[in-house]
Structures are given as structure tokens and as C-alpha cells.
């Protein structure tokens, strides 16, 4: 693992929808006294519309271009921050290398049953607008899991954790990781 003191060391959270990236990221940022950036929220603010509307008007490709720009902008900030990405941000090879270069990457995992529970009734995620969301999530995970693992410095399973507990555990893991590098 790289020495965190040698890089700008943002903390980037990756993982599938429902893993808790935004809720845990916000709490982790408070604990670490860092700014928090939620890429999906940045994309919506910049476009002045919802992700669903962006998918409808520009397609997934248009959304992915916006996602790349939002990630590059977030990583370019000089103050170390906590950044929650969307579940598909790892699809782009340039995004993966930018994350690796500028941050400690935490892959948040979640078991499928809990993921479905957390996402039940959600109508904000266009990729889940299907009659078979569980199957869709499984297919996305099969495709993306190697990419999450490729970028991850730390892997953390959120299934059994509240966001608060997960944030506490993550602070400890980050401390251990930086001690290993000294
Ligand atoms: C997506 C995940 C969403 C959002 C968009 C696409 C994906 O973010 O970026 O709907 O491709 O998995 P969350 O992972 O925060 O739900």
C-alpha cells in the first residue's frame, strides 16, 4: 500500500448502490474534520436537474461524462476531503487511475438482501427502473466487483453496520493503514 503521507490523500468511497457511500461518507468526513463531496449531488447541482432527468435527456453516456468531470474537479481540490462516488464511477479507466493517484480508496460492500432492503422503494436511480431490480443489481455487481477491488486500498462490508458504526470502524481502519506505512 502507498504511504498516505506521500499523496494528497483524499478518501474516495466506491461500491454499489445501497452500500452506504453517501451516508457513511458524510459521517466519516465529520469525524475526520474534512469537507465532504457527494459526486451525484455535484452532478445534479451543476446540471440543475436530477440524475433521472440526465439519463433521460443525455443517456447513460452523457451522465458518465458529467461523472468524470465531477470526479476530476473533486480530486483537484487541495484540501483533503471525503468523496462519495456513484456506483458506476469505477467503470472508466481514467477515473480509476485518478482515484488511485490522489486518494485512499475504500470499497464499501453490501450483501444483496441488505442492498435490496436499503434500496426498496427508491425511484431516484435510473438503472433500477426495471421489473427485476435484484437481477440488475447482481449483474452490475458481477461486472463491477473486479473494478472495485482493483482500486481499493481498504475493503469494508457495511451489511451489519449502521452508518455511524461504519464511520467509526473506518476511522480505525484508516489509522491502521497509515501506521502500516510508517
Ligand atoms: C449509479 C449509481 C448511482 C448514480 C447513478 C448510477 C450506478 O449512485 O450515480 O444512478 O451506475 O451504479 P449511488 O451508487 O450513490 O446510488
Boltz pocket constraint, residues with backbone or C-beta under 6 A from the ligand:
constraints:
  - pocket:
      binder: B
      contacts: [[A, 15], [A, 16], [A, 17], [A, 18], [A, 21], [A, 22], [A, 40], [A, 51], [A, 85], [A, 86], [A, 87], [A, 88], [A, 89], [A, 124], [A, 125], [A, 126], [A, 127]]
      max_distance: 6.0
